[in-house]
Amino acid sequence: MPLASFLRFFRSTPARLTLGFVSLFLVGTLLVFAYLSFQIKAALIAQIDKALLDQQSLLTVQYRDSGVAGLFRAIESELLSKGKRERNYRILDRNGRVVFEAGELTLPEVKPFKGVQDMKIPPVGGEPGGHARAVSFTLGERYRVYLAHSTQSIDRTMQGFWMALIQALVLILVVGVGLGYWLGRRFWSQIEAFNEMAMKIVHSANLSSRLPVRGDDEFAALASNMNAMLDRIEKLFQGIRQVSDNIAHDLRSPLTRLRADVEVALQQEDPVKYRETLERALEELQEMQEIFQSLLSLGQAEAGSLQIRKKPLNLSALLEDMAELYAPLMEEKEQTLTTRIPEGVTISGDRQLLAQVFSNLFDNAIKYVPAGGMIELALARRGERVEIVLADSGPGIVPEMRSKVFDRFVRLDPSRTLPGTGLGLSLVKAFVELHGGSVSVSDSRLGGAAFTILLPVT
């Protein structure tokens, strides 16, 4: 390929797309391998740590049951069965003197520590240093034991892993560039043929020329469509040159085809199914609209752009109104509502936003509390803040989910069969924080969950 043609090809869209996709794939592969490398190394280290802790338990039991002799026998047995090269057992007396040491792994002098930690191994006798995992523990009041296991096997495994990665990347690069070059050349040659034909038509004004159609791929479809367009343009120019009756003929033909298509479509339609489909589509659109509206409100609240109209607000009256509003629904589900709301508690807040907060909390409680369950609403003054607690006797929320229930689209129902969008508690948190307050969830004395809201008085 001449240099000028090669440079043109290199600047072409197929070539840039090829390089972009190959680069993206290489980066993605590298990220995947890096993640796998981290996980594999962590798993291998965890295996060594577990083995060290198991040996600690074994030696402790042997010392307790058989004394020092049993301890030494257990160590010798471990070395015989698992090898000495990557292990070290060191026992010191209360004065720090080494009374026993076994294994070919050389340990530096170390101070007592807790748990399992990483230890640097110095180079000895021309052997390179490295790292080991070690555990330190006491046996009675007389001895301190150090157990260590080298991580050289892990290092060798990871080196092999990364060598495989490099080979895979080179293979991907070679195959990707080669395949991309072949595909790029193929696409580029067809595009160049289209460009040459288009310029020939432009310069010669010969609308009878047509693009070559080869195969049945996208370029063949594009060439067919372009030829159809040229056919249409040619007919239009012929119509302009001819009398008005030819123009009318050209207009009548597409209108006739369009009418025929509409008539066929109407004959095949089922009005009942069509209406049912529209009704289902309307329901879905309404639900999506609610989600979009919630997301819009949530985004505005989190960005601080939501208009909040703080006014003196009788919080006691608002909570009484909310309890009265949801009382019929609770009666229908045979749920019992108790309230402890003192009169005259006022704050500065937006009634509409706070009403939505308590409405979402009531909706959640009613949805998850079974028939015959209890819901309790309590209001109390806590210094310069007020505390609102909505507790229930439902299934509760497991501790590991309590930090997530306020995230978007988080559902406590794994099967997602209960109604809801997973945005209610997110709105609760956003609107409460917009008032300078906080919301949390804990265990309820009724056996379920308790949502606690703290709001400043002013």
Sequence and secondary structure as in RCSB ss.txt:
>XXXX:A:sequence
MPLASFLRFFRSTPARLTLGFVSLFLVGTLLVFAYLSFQIKAALIAQIDKALLDQQSLLTVQYRDSGVAGLFRAI
ESELLSKGKRERNYRILDRNGRVVFEAGELTLPEVKPFKGVQDMKIPPVGGEPGGHARAVSFTLGERYRVYLAHS
TQSIDRTMQGFWMALIQALVLILVVGVGLGYWLGRRFWSQIEAFNEMAMKIVHSANLSSRLPVRGDDEFAALASN
MNAMLDRIEKLFQGIRQVSDNIAHDLRSPLTRLRADVEVALQQEDPVKYRETLERALEELQEMQEIFQSLLSLGQ
AEAGSLQIRKKPLNLSALLEDMAELYAPLMEEKEQTLTTRIPEGVTISGDRQLLAQVFSNLFDNAIKYVPAGGMI
ELALARRGERVEIVLADSGPGIVPEMRSKVFDRFVRLDPSRTLPGTGLGLSLVKAFVELHGGSVSVSDSRLGGAA
FTILLPVT
>XXXX:A:secstr
  HHHHHHHHTSHHHHHHHHHHHHHHHHHHHHHHHHHHHHHHHHHHHHHHHHHHHHHHHHHHHHHHHHHHHHHHH
HHHHHHH STTEEEEEEETTS EEEEESS         SSEEEEEE  BTTB  EEEEEEEEEETTTEEEEEEEE
 HHHHHHHHHHHHHHHHHHHHHHHHHHHHHHHHHHHHHHHHHHHHHHHHHHHHH  TT      SSSHHHHHHHH
HHHHHHHHHHHHHHHHS HHHHHHHHHHHHHHHHHHHHHHHHH  HHHHHHHHHHHHHHHHHHHHHHHHHHHHHH
HHHT S    EEEEHHHHHHHHHHHHHHHHHHTT EEEEE  TT EEEE HHHHHHHHHHHHHHHHHHS TT EE
EEEEEEETTEEEEEEEE SS   GGGTTTTTSTT  S TT  SS  S HHHHHHHHHHHTT EEEEEE TTSSEE
EEEEEE  
